[in-house]
């Protein structure tokens, strides 16, 4: 079912979207990767230009949406607000109940385009600042950073944000993707399926780990404290955030890329503190759990992405919603696949079919 959208080899540490290795995709624009996931093939130059133009044109939100954002509890995690606002805007989409391929594609473009704007608008409103309108001249990643910070991001941070969205875009039949597919299988609308994904991603066992990695880095505070922290966690049989994966029994390929990006960012900023803490945590976990006990517990996507967010001064309250910004293209690709099947998922039958 999901194998044609995403392929993972957890023993070899391989990740592919539509049979294209993640290491080949990482230097493309997010728009191109989004197109690949939804359409099934990489776009040509003209196709990408047209797709990007449609996305950039749909980034704005109207006064009614801003009113709903201002009515939210401004002390909540951004995911709470995002879930509410996506549900609200669905009723104004003229294609809401049009489940044709064309109607679903129009909804997909609107959703991918507007979710970053909702997150940024909520964040700035919650911090007593005026929302920053999207800039159609900027890439997906650069525009998001511009909307949350109010200034054009430096090229390296814009590049890393773009890569973050790509690395988060798809990961086979995980919990949030499964919930989106279940909703789509009833032939409910695309907004409902995306809200299902958001509700599932919100859980700390799924999408919330990045924020907890950031909290862990703050708690440890310096590289010298990392060993004691790891040993205490192991002694108490407590989870060390950002390590281990249900599928990967080796280094998560996304984690490898994030580690390289976090070191690069640390060096450019002339501040190795957060990277050094993370590296010490990793070294101690691998020594204690991999080398001594033979457990295949390596950094996953959340670990070094949390380091990156520390350097980019992205608050923990935005971490999961940023994950959602990237992942929405993957959810939509799976929903489109499910719509084609026109078969409701009853979990017992579904699991028997998959096995």
Secondary structure, DSSP 8 states (H G I E B T S, - for coil): --TTTEEEETTTTEEEETTEEHHHHTTS-HHHHHHHHHHSS---HHHHHHHHHHHHHT----HHHHHHHHHS-TTS-HHHHHHHHHHHHHTT-TTTT--SHHHHHHHHHHHHHHHHHHHHHHHHHHTT-------TTS-HHHHHHHHHHSS---HHHHHHHHHHHHHHS--SS-HHHHHHHHHHHTT--HHHHHHHHHHHHTSTTTT-HHHHHHHHHHHH-SGGGHHHHHHHHHHTT---TTB--SS-SS--HHHHHHHHHHHHHHHHHT--HHHHHHHHHHHHHIIIIIITT-----B-HHHHHHHHHHHTT--HHHHHHHHHHHHHHHHHHHHHHHHHHT----HHHHHHHH-
